[in-house]
């Protein structure tokens, strides 16, 4: 009889200890689960919002803060501006102008007189060439017809090839140290399709380059 009572007492104590441990463990697990799942912070987006977020992320991935296209001589500026006009860039478009020393030029040899030089420029116009000037204030090169000045010999030779393709046969490349102004176009917030369009326009202006904007140097002037 006494043994039976001791067994019953042992069973009751064991059950009580087990039930207390199980309840405490379940409470801890439940608390951790509530911390991990903050139901108030979870919200399913409707399809329209999901689409808008995806579009914004897609646009942001292909966007460049600033691209610079150039360099252009003053004579090429109007053609580049006409090419950019259909893009309607507004205040996203600006210009950077830099004074440089050109080391080479493309030219027609000196003509005997000014009337002869003027006659030669008439021939250039008939070939569709508008970027030129007659040198008059230098004895050694007086009545030479300049067709462009360039910082590198390679750029000068590229321009010479373009002129020959238009029918100019007597133009030459030679050294020439003179100050010229170079113009660069800057476009801000360039998304993927616009980047592709600018790259396409660049093909129509050999010798120009399209690259990420750099810090504006002290010698340059940026204008809207």
BELPEUR-V654739 format. One line per field, one symbol per residue. phi: phi as a letter, one per 40 degrees, with the letter a starting at -180 (. if undefined). psi: psi as a letter, one per 40 degrees, with the letter a starting at -180 (. if undefined). burial: # if it has 16 or more other C-alpha atoms within 10 Angstrom, else .. A space follows every 50 residues. Layout:
BEGIN
phi->???
psi->???
burial->???
END
This chain:
BEGIN
phi->.cccccccccccccccccccccccccccdcccccccbccccbacccdccc cccccccccccccbcabbbicbcdccccccccccdccfcfccbabbbbcb ccbbabacddccbcdccccccccccccgbbcaaccbbbdcbdgcbcbhba cbcccccccccccccchcbbcbbacacacbbbbbcbbcfccdccdccccc cdccbdgcbbaccbccccccbbbc
psi->ddddddddddddddddddddddddddddddddddddggddehhhiidddd dddddddddddehhdhihhaiiiddedddddddddeefebeehiihhhhi hheiihihihididddddddddddddefhegiihheehddeheihheiii didddddddddddddeehdeiihiihhihihhhhhhhighiddddddddd dddegieiihiiiiihideihhi.
burial->.................................................. ............##.########...#..#...#........######.# ###########..#..##..#..#.......####......######### #.#.###.##..#....#..###.#....#.##########..##..#.. ##.......#..#...........
END
